[in-house]
């Protein structure tokens, strides 16, 4: 589990986990105010990475 990750850390982790795997949904800013991405890693494990955007 990754707690309090910055958006840059989330994107870096997504890139590392998706190497050799399959991206289902690339990490993008979603309408509900979070950066969200979904993938299967090279071993077939499903990962969902989600980070709430800071409130202005």
PyMOL Python script that loads the backbone (N, CA, C, O; Angstrom):
from pymol import cmd

cmd.read_pdbstr("""\
ATOM      1  N   UNK A   1       0.851  -1.170   0.000  1.00  0.00           N
ATOM      2  CA  UNK A   1       0.000   0.000   0.000  1.00  0.00           C
ATOM      3  C   UNK A   1       0.894   1.230   0.000  1.00  0.00           C
ATOM      4  O   UNK A   1       1.907   1.279   0.698  1.00  0.00           O
ATOM      5  N   UNK A   2       0.513   2.203  -0.776  1.00  0.00           N
ATOM      6  CA  UNK A   2       1.266   3.443  -0.872  1.00  0.00           C
ATOM      7  C   UNK A   2       0.404   4.563  -0.306  1.00  0.00           C
ATOM      8  O   UNK A   2      -0.654   4.879  -0.850  1.00  0.00           O
ATOM      9  N   UNK A   3       0.857   5.154   0.779  1.00  0.00           N
ATOM     10  CA  UNK A   3       0.096   6.208   1.428  1.00  0.00           C
ATOM     11  C   UNK A   3       0.742   7.560   1.185  1.00  0.00           C
ATOM     12  O   UNK A   3       1.966   7.691   1.203  1.00  0.00           O
ATOM     13  N   UNK A   4      -0.089   8.556   0.959  1.00  0.00           N
ATOM     14  CA  UNK A   4       0.356   9.940   0.804  1.00  0.00           C
ATOM     15  C   UNK A   4       1.347  10.124  -0.337  1.00  0.00           C
ATOM     16  O   UNK A   4       2.271  10.931  -0.243  1.00  0.00           O
ATOM     17  N   UNK A   5       1.154   9.392  -1.387  1.00  0.00           N
ATOM     18  CA  UNK A   5       2.023   9.536  -2.552  1.00  0.00           C
ATOM     19  C   UNK A   5       1.669  10.813  -3.289  1.00  0.00           C
ATOM     20  O   UNK A   5       0.504  11.203  -3.362  1.00  0.00           O
ATOM     21  N   UNK A   6       2.680  11.451  -3.827  1.00  0.00           N
ATOM     22  CA  UNK A   6       2.419  12.609  -4.677  1.00  0.00           C
ATOM     23  C   UNK A   6       1.954  12.089  -6.040  1.00  0.00           C
ATOM     24  O   UNK A   6       2.042  10.895  -6.326  1.00  0.00           O
ATOM     25  N   UNK A   7       1.464  12.998  -6.863  1.00  0.00           N
ATOM     26  CA  UNK A   7       1.047  12.605  -8.207  1.00  0.00           C
ATOM     27  C   UNK A   7       2.248  12.076  -8.995  1.00  0.00           C
ATOM     28  O   UNK A   7       2.116  11.121  -9.761  1.00  0.00           O
ATOM     29  N   UNK A   8       3.402  12.688  -8.811  1.00  0.00           N
ATOM     30  CA  UNK A   8       4.618  12.238  -9.503  1.00  0.00           C
ATOM     31  C   UNK A   8       4.982  10.817  -9.076  1.00  0.00           C
ATOM     32  O   UNK A   8       5.374  10.007  -9.916  1.00  0.00           O
ATOM     33  N   UNK A   9       4.861  10.501  -7.785  1.00  0.00           N
ATOM     34  CA  UNK A   9       5.151   9.153  -7.301  1.00  0.00           C
ATOM     35  C   UNK A   9       4.161   8.145  -7.871  1.00  0.00           C
ATOM     36  O   UNK A   9       4.544   7.035  -8.239  1.00  0.00           O
ATOM     37  N   UNK A  10       2.894   8.529  -7.945  1.00  0.00           N
ATOM     38  CA  UNK A  10       1.876   7.654  -8.511  1.00  0.00           C
ATOM     39  C   UNK A  10       2.201   7.346  -9.977  1.00  0.00           C
ATOM     40  O   UNK A  10       2.129   6.191 -10.397  1.00  0.00           O
ATOM     41  N   UNK A  11       2.556   8.368 -10.750  1.00  0.00           N
ATOM     42  CA  UNK A  11       2.874   8.178 -12.161  1.00  0.00           C
ATOM     43  C   UNK A  11       4.120   7.310 -12.338  1.00  0.00           C
ATOM     44  O   UNK A  11       4.176   6.479 -13.245  1.00  0.00           O
ATOM     45  N   UNK A  12       5.114   7.502 -11.475  1.00  0.00           N
ATOM     46  CA  UNK A  12       6.331   6.699 -11.532  1.00  0.00           C
ATOM     47  C   UNK A  12       6.021   5.238 -11.211  1.00  0.00           C
ATOM     48  O   UNK A  12       6.486   4.338 -11.910  1.00  0.00           O
ATOM     49  N   UNK A  13       5.250   5.003 -10.175  1.00  0.00           N
ATOM     50  CA  UNK A  13       4.873   3.643  -9.801  1.00  0.00           C
ATOM     51  C   UNK A  13       4.059   2.986 -10.905  1.00  0.00           C
ATOM     52  O   UNK A  13       4.261   1.809 -11.207  1.00  0.00           O
ATOM     53  N   UNK A  14       3.144   3.729 -11.509  1.00  0.00           N
ATOM     54  CA  UNK A  14       2.329   3.198 -12.595  1.00  0.00           C
ATOM     55  C   UNK A  14       3.225   2.755 -13.753  1.00  0.00           C
ATOM     56  O   UNK A  14       3.032   1.678 -14.317  1.00  0.00           O
ATOM     57  N   UNK A  15       4.197   3.584 -14.102  1.00  0.00           N
ATOM     58  CA  UNK A  15       5.116   3.250 -15.199  1.00  0.00           C
ATOM     59  C   UNK A  15       5.898   1.980 -14.888  1.00  0.00           C
ATOM     60  O   UNK A  15       6.072   1.130 -15.762  1.00  0.00           O
ATOM     61  N   UNK A  16       6.366   1.844 -13.663  1.00  0.00           N
ATOM     62  CA  UNK A  16       7.148   0.660 -13.279  1.00  0.00           C
ATOM     63  C   UNK A  16       6.286  -0.600 -13.267  1.00  0.00           C
ATOM     64  O   UNK A  16       6.715  -1.648 -13.750  1.00  0.00           O
ATOM     65  N   UNK A  17       5.080  -0.506 -12.721  1.00  0.00           N
ATOM     66  CA  UNK A  17       4.203  -1.669 -12.646  1.00  0.00           C
ATOM     67  C   UNK A  17       3.684  -2.087 -14.015  1.00  0.00           C
ATOM     68  O   UNK A  17       3.454  -3.274 -14.249  1.00  0.00           O
ATOM     69  N   UNK A  18       3.498  -1.145 -14.912  1.00  0.00           N
ATOM     70  CA  UNK A  18       2.933  -1.470 -16.222  1.00  0.00           C
ATOM     71  C   UNK A  18       3.976  -1.998 -17.204  1.00  0.00           C
ATOM     72  O   UNK A  18       3.612  -2.524 -18.255  1.00  0.00           O
ATOM     73  N   UNK A  19       5.272  -1.868 -16.882  1.00  0.00           N
ATOM     74  CA  UNK A  19       6.322  -2.385 -17.766  1.00  0.00           C
ATOM     75  C   UNK A  19       6.144  -3.893 -17.933  1.00  0.00           C
ATOM     76  O   UNK A  19       6.222  -4.642 -16.959  1.00  0.00           O
ATOM     77  N   UNK A  20       5.911  -4.330 -19.150  1.00  0.00           N
ATOM     78  CA  UNK A  20       5.703  -5.744 -19.422  1.00  0.00           C
ATOM     79  C   UNK A  20       4.287  -6.211 -19.146  1.00  0.00           C
ATOM     80  O   UNK A  20       3.971  -7.385 -19.342  1.00  0.00           O
ATOM     81  N   UNK A  21       3.424  -5.299 -18.691  1.00  0.00           N
ATOM     82  CA  UNK A  21       2.046  -5.645 -18.386  1.00  0.00           C
ATOM     83  C   UNK A  21       1.081  -5.026 -19.388  1.00  0.00           C
ATOM     84  O   UNK A  21       1.462  -4.690 -20.510  1.00  0.00           O
ATOM     85  N   UNK A  22      -0.166  -4.880 -18.971  1.00  0.00           N
ATOM     86  CA  UNK A  22      -1.214  -4.329 -19.820  1.00  0.00           C
ATOM     87  C   UNK A  22      -1.897  -3.161 -19.110  1.00  0.00           C
ATOM     88  O   UNK A  22      -2.431  -3.316 -18.012  1.00  0.00           O
ATOM     89  N   UNK A  23      -1.873  -2.004 -19.743  1.00  0.00           N
ATOM     90  CA  UNK A  23      -2.567  -0.835 -19.196  1.00  0.00           C
ATOM     91  C   UNK A  23      -4.042  -0.944 -19.563  1.00  0.00           C
ATOM     92  O   UNK A  23      -4.388  -1.082 -20.736  1.00  0.00           O
ATOM     93  N   UNK A  24      -4.896  -0.881 -18.568  1.00  0.00           N
ATOM     94  CA  UNK A  24      -6.339  -0.915 -18.782  1.00  0.00           C
ATOM     95  C   UNK A  24      -6.860   0.510 -18.920  1.00  0.00           C
ATOM     96  O   UNK A  24      -7.629   0.817 -19.831  1.00  0.00           O
ATOM     97  N   UNK A  25      -6.435   1.370 -18.010  1.00  0.00           N
ATOM     98  CA  UNK A  25      -6.807   2.781 -18.035  1.00  0.00           C
ATOM     99  C   UNK A  25      -5.588   3.584 -17.602  1.00  0.00           C
ATOM    100  O   UNK A  25      -5.161   3.469 -16.453  1.00  0.00           O
ATOM    101  N   UNK A  26      -5.012   4.399 -18.493  1.00  0.00           N
ATOM    102  CA  UNK A  26      -3.833   5.179 -18.103  1.00  0.00           C
ATOM    103  C   UNK A  26      -4.194   6.188 -17.021  1.00  0.00           C
ATOM    104  O   UNK A  26      -5.350   6.602 -16.926  1.00  0.00           O
ATOM    105  N   UNK A  27      -3.228   6.586 -16.209  1.00  0.00           N
ATOM    106  CA  UNK A  27      -3.531   7.530 -15.138  1.00  0.00           C
ATOM    107  C   UNK A  27      -3.887   8.909 -15.711  1.00  0.00           C
ATOM    108  O   UNK A  27      -3.086   9.549 -16.392  1.00  0.00           O
ATOM    109  N   UNK A  28      -5.108   9.335 -15.411  1.00  0.00           N
ATOM    110  CA  UNK A  28      -5.586  10.644 -15.861  1.00  0.00           C
ATOM    111  C   UNK A  28      -6.383  11.292 -14.729  1.00  0.00           C
ATOM    112  O   UNK A  28      -6.824  10.623 -13.794  1.00  0.00           O
ATOM    113  N   UNK A  29      -6.554  12.597 -14.835  1.00  0.00           N
ATOM    114  CA  UNK A  29      -7.392  13.319 -13.878  1.00  0.00           C
ATOM    115  C   UNK A  29      -8.855  13.019 -14.212  1.00  0.00           C
ATOM    116  O   UNK A  29      -9.322  13.320 -15.311  1.00  0.00           O
ATOM    117  N   UNK A  30      -9.556  12.438 -13.277  1.00  0.00           N
ATOM    118  CA  UNK A  30     -10.955  12.057 -13.474  1.00  0.00           C
ATOM    119  C   UNK A  30     -11.900  13.144 -12.970  1.00  0.00           C
ATOM    120  O   UNK A  30     -11.499  14.034 -12.219  1.00  0.00           O
ATOM    121  N   UNK A  31     -13.152  13.060 -13.390  1.00  0.00           N
ATOM    122  CA  UNK A  31     -14.154  14.067 -13.045  1.00  0.00           C
ATOM    123  C   UNK A  31     -14.436  14.143 -11.550  1.00  0.00           C
ATOM    124  O   UNK A  31     -14.908  15.170 -11.063  1.00  0.00           O
ATOM    125  N   UNK A  32     -14.153  13.067 -10.815  1.00  0.00           N
ATOM    126  CA  UNK A  32     -14.432  13.079  -9.373  1.00  0.00           C
ATOM    127  C   UNK A  32     -13.284  13.678  -8.566  1.00  0.00           C
ATOM    128  O   UNK A  32     -13.312  13.656  -7.336  1.00  0.00           O
ATOM    129  N   UNK A  33     -12.280  14.209  -9.248  1.00  0.00           N
ATOM    130  CA  UNK A  33     -11.212  14.928  -8.567  1.00  0.00           C
ATOM    131  C   UNK A  33     -10.031  14.092  -8.150  1.00  0.00           C
ATOM    132  O   UNK A  33      -9.329  14.444  -7.202  1.00  0.00           O
ATOM    133  N   UNK A  34      -9.793  12.993  -8.834  1.00  0.00           N
ATOM    134  CA  UNK A  34      -8.663  12.134  -8.493  1.00  0.00           C
ATOM    135  C   UNK A  34      -7.875  11.798  -9.752  1.00  0.00           C
ATOM    136  O   UNK A  34      -8.393  11.877 -10.866  1.00  0.00           O
ATOM    137  N   UNK A  35      -6.624  11.425  -9.558  1.00  0.00           N
ATOM    138  CA  UNK A  35      -5.841  10.832 -10.627  1.00  0.00           C
ATOM    139  C   UNK A  35      -6.005   9.335 -10.458  1.00  0.00           C
ATOM    140  O   UNK A  35      -5.750   8.794  -9.382  1.00  0.00           O
ATOM    141  N   UNK A  36      -6.433   8.662 -11.523  1.00  0.00           N
ATOM    142  CA  UNK A  36      -6.804   7.255 -11.442  1.00  0.00           C
ATOM    143  C   UNK A  36      -6.207   6.494 -12.616  1.00  0.00           C
ATOM    144  O   UNK A  36      -6.249   6.972 -13.749  1.00  0.00           O
ATOM    145  N   UNK A  37      -5.655   5.321 -12.360  1.00  0.00           N
ATOM    146  CA  UNK A  37      -5.153   4.444 -13.403  1.00  0.00           C
ATOM    147  C   UNK A  37      -5.314   2.996 -13.002  1.00  0.00           C
ATOM    148  O   UNK A  37      -5.353   2.672 -11.815  1.00  0.00           O
ATOM    149  N   UNK A  38      -5.408   2.125 -13.990  1.00  0.00           N
ATOM    150  CA  UNK A  38      -5.698   0.720 -13.762  1.00  0.00           C
ATOM    151  C   UNK A  38      -4.824  -0.106 -14.703  1.00  0.00           C
ATOM    152  O   UNK A  38      -4.689   0.237 -15.878  1.00  0.00           O
ATOM    153  N   UNK A  39      -4.223  -1.201 -14.198  1.00  0.00           N
ATOM    154  CA  UNK A  39      -3.356  -2.024 -15.038  1.00  0.00           C
ATOM    155  C   UNK A  39      -3.249  -3.437 -14.519  1.00  0.00           C
ATOM    156  O   UNK A  39      -3.582  -3.713 -13.366  1.00  0.00           O
ATOM    157  N   UNK A  40      -2.782  -4.337 -15.372  1.00  0.00           N
ATOM    158  CA  UNK A  40      -2.364  -5.676 -14.986  1.00  0.00           C
ATOM    159  C   UNK A  40      -0.856  -5.715 -15.148  1.00  0.00           C
ATOM    160  O   UNK A  40      -0.341  -5.364 -16.210  1.00  0.00           O
ATOM    161  N   UNK A  41      -0.131  -6.139 -14.106  1.00  0.00           N
ATOM    162  CA  UNK A  41       1.325  -6.186 -14.209  1.00  0.00           C
ATOM    163  C   UNK A  41       1.765  -7.410 -15.013  1.00  0.00           C
ATOM    164  O   UNK A  41       0.932  -8.195 -15.465  1.00  0.00           O
ATOM    165  N   UNK A  42       3.053  -7.562 -15.183  1.00  0.00           N
ATOM    166  CA  UNK A  42       3.585  -8.648 -16.013  1.00  0.00           C
ATOM    167  C   UNK A  42       3.272 -10.037 -15.469  1.00  0.00           C
ATOM    168  O   UNK A  42       3.383 -11.023 -16.198  1.00  0.00           O
ATOM    169  N   UNK A  43       2.883 -10.130 -14.202  1.00  0.00           N
ATOM    170  CA  UNK A  43       2.556 -11.411 -13.586  1.00  0.00           C
ATOM    171  C   UNK A  43       1.052 -11.678 -13.550  1.00  0.00           C
ATOM    172  O   UNK A  43       0.609 -12.715 -13.056  1.00  0.00           O
ATOM    173  N   UNK A  44       0.268 -10.730 -14.080  1.00  0.00           N
ATOM    174  CA  UNK A  44      -1.179 -10.891 -14.130  1.00  0.00           C
ATOM    175  C   UNK A  44      -1.928 -10.311 -12.953  1.00  0.00           C
ATOM    176  O   UNK A  44      -3.142 -10.486 -12.853  1.00  0.00           O
ATOM    177  N   UNK A  45      -1.230  -9.619 -12.050  1.00  0.00           N
ATOM    178  CA  UNK A  45      -1.898  -8.995 -10.910  1.00  0.00           C
ATOM    179  C   UNK A  45      -2.515  -7.671 -11.334  1.00  0.00           C
ATOM    180  O   UNK A  45      -1.895  -6.896 -12.063  1.00  0.00           O
ATOM    181  N   UNK A  46      -3.725  -7.415 -10.880  1.00  0.00           N
ATOM    182  CA  UNK A  46      -4.441  -6.180 -11.209  1.00  0.00           C
ATOM    183  C   UNK A  46      -4.113  -5.117 -10.179  1.00  0.00           C
ATOM    184  O   UNK A  46      -4.151  -5.374  -8.975  1.00  0.00           O
ATOM    185  N   UNK A  47      -3.787  -3.909 -10.658  1.00  0.00           N
ATOM    186  CA  UNK A  47      -3.471  -2.772  -9.804  1.00  0.00           C
ATOM    187  C   UNK A  47      -4.392  -1.608 -10.164  1.00  0.00           C
ATOM    188  O   UNK A  47      -4.621  -1.315 -11.338  1.00  0.00           O
ATOM    189  N   UNK A  48      -4.903  -0.969  -9.150  1.00  0.00           N
ATOM    190  CA  UNK A  48      -5.655   0.268  -9.316  1.00  0.00           C
ATOM    191  C   UNK A  48      -4.960   1.326  -8.472  1.00  0.00           C
ATOM    192  O   UNK A  48      -4.842   1.185  -7.255  1.00  0.00           O
ATOM    193  N   UNK A  49      -4.504   2.381  -9.124  1.00  0.00           N
ATOM    194  CA  UNK A  49      -3.831   3.464  -8.420  1.00  0.00           C
ATOM    195  C   UNK A  49      -4.737   4.687  -8.469  1.00  0.00           C
ATOM    196  O   UNK A  49      -5.249   5.054  -9.527  1.00  0.00           O
ATOM    197  N   UNK A  50      -4.925   5.305  -7.324  1.00  0.00           N
ATOM    198  CA  UNK A  50      -5.879   6.397  -7.197  1.00  0.00           C
ATOM    199  C   UNK A  50      -5.322   7.401  -6.196  1.00  0.00           C
ATOM    200  O   UNK A  50      -4.880   7.026  -5.110  1.00  0.00           O
ATOM    201  N   UNK A  51      -5.347   8.668  -6.565  1.00  0.00           N
ATOM    202  CA  UNK A  51      -4.895   9.716  -5.655  1.00  0.00           C
ATOM    203  C   UNK A  51      -5.826  10.901  -5.763  1.00  0.00           C
ATOM    204  O   UNK A  51      -6.027  11.445  -6.848  1.00  0.00           O
ATOM    205  N   UNK A  52      -6.398  11.305  -4.634  1.00  0.00           N
ATOM    206  CA  UNK A  52      -7.262  12.481  -4.627  1.00  0.00           C
ATOM    207  C   UNK A  52      -6.435  13.721  -4.886  1.00  0.00           C
ATOM    208  O   UNK A  52      -5.319  13.860  -4.384  1.00  0.00           O
ATOM    209  N   UNK A  53      -6.995  14.618  -5.676  1.00  0.00           N
ATOM    210  CA  UNK A  53      -6.353  15.909  -5.909  1.00  0.00           C
ATOM    211  C   UNK A  53      -6.544  16.758  -4.654  1.00  0.00           C
ATOM    212  O   UNK A  53      -7.602  16.705  -4.027  1.00  0.00           O
ATOM    213  N   UNK A  54      -5.521  17.545  -4.281  1.00  0.00           N
ATOM    214  CA  UNK A  54      -5.693  18.431  -3.126  1.00  0.00           C
ATOM    215  C   UNK A  54      -6.808  19.447  -3.378  1.00  0.00           C
ATOM    216  O   UNK A  54      -6.979  19.937  -4.494  1.00  0.00           O
ATOM    217  N   UNK A  55      -7.540  19.744  -2.353  1.00  0.00           N
ATOM    218  CA  UNK A  55      -8.608  20.742  -2.459  1.00  0.00           C
ATOM    219  C   UNK A  55      -7.978  22.133  -2.534  1.00  0.00           C
ATOM    220  O   UNK A  55      -7.003  22.425  -1.841  1.00  0.00           O
ATOM    221  N   UNK A  56      -8.544  22.973  -3.376  1.00  0.00           N
ATOM    222  CA  UNK A  56      -8.008  24.336  -3.547  1.00  0.00           C
ATOM    223  C   UNK A  56      -8.442  25.241  -2.411  1.00  0.00           C
ATOM    224  O   UNK A  56      -8.085  26.419  -2.390  1.00  0.00           O
TER     225      UNK A  56
END
""", "prot")
cmd.dss("prot")
cmd.show_as("cartoon", "prot")
cmd.util.cbc("prot")
cmd.orient("prot")
